[in-house]
Amino acid sequence: MQFTSDDLIAVIAEHLAGRLSIAQLADWAFDRFYSLEQEELIVPADEEEVIREVLDELMFADDEAFALTAEELQRLMDRLAQL
């Protein structure tokens, strides 16, 4: 399955709009990270490193120790948008 930074931006935006809980976002990110590790996702080579880093941050976002603010999530989206 093809997966790009735009897909990741869209899901973060869903959370910020209140349509996806932080737990759902974290679970979704974990699933995508695992799929990427299993080579079930195809990502553009020039986006892969950043996508992996953002997924890694998101999959723990429901843990208080790693919680992300709306501003931090927006920065992640901005970083992805520059790809």
C-alpha positions in Angstrom: 0.0 0.0 0.0 1.3 3.5 -0.9 1.7 5.9 2.0 3.0 9.5 1.9 3.6 12.5 4.1 0.2 13.8 2.9 -1.6 10.8 4.4 0.1 11.4 7.7 -0.8 15.1 7.6 -4.4 14.3 6.9 -4.6 12.0 10.0 -3.0 14.5 12.3 -5.4 17.1 11.0 -8.3 14.8 11.8 -7.1 14.6 15.4 -6.7 18.4 15.7 -10.2 18.8 14.3 -11.5 16.6 17.1 -12.6 13.7 14.9 -9.9 11.3 16.2 -8.8 10.9 19.8 -5.2 10.9 20.8 -5.4 7.2 21.6 -6.8 6.5 18.2 -4.0 8.6 16.6 -1.4 6.7 18.6 -2.9 3.3 17.7 -3.1 4.3 14.0 0.5 5.5 14.0 1.7 2.3 15.7 -0.1 0.2 13.0 1.5 2.3 10.2 4.9 2.1 11.8 4.7 -1.7 12.1 3.4 -2.0 8.6 6.4 0.1 7.4 8.7 -2.2 9.3 7.1 -5.2 7.7 7.5 -3.6 4.3 3.7 -3.6 3.8 3.7 0.2 3.1 5.5 1.8 0.2 6.7 5.3 1.0 8.7 7.7 -1.2 12.4 7.2 -0.5 12.9 10.9 0.1 10.1 11.0 2.7 10.8 7.7 4.5 13.1 9.0 7.3 10.8 11.9 8.3 7.7 9.6 8.1 9.4 7.1 10.4 10.3 9.8 12.9 6.9 11.3 13.0 5.1 8.0 13.3 7.5 7.2 16.1 6.5 10.3 17.9 2.8 9.8 17.3 2.6 6.2 18.4 3.4 7.2 22.0 1.4 10.5 22.0 -1.3 9.0 24.2 1.3 8.4 27.0 1.5 11.4 29.4 5.3 11.3 29.3 5.3 11.7 25.5 2.1 13.8 25.1 2.2 16.3 22.2 0.5 19.7 22.3 -1.5 21.0 19.4 1.4 23.3 18.6 3.8 20.4 18.5 1.4 18.4 16.2 1.2 21.5 14.0 5.0 21.6 13.8 5.0 17.9 12.8 2.5 18.7 10.0 4.6 21.7 8.9 7.7 19.5 8.7 5.9 16.9 6.7 4.5 19.5 4.3 8.0 20.6 3.4 8.8 17.2 1.9 
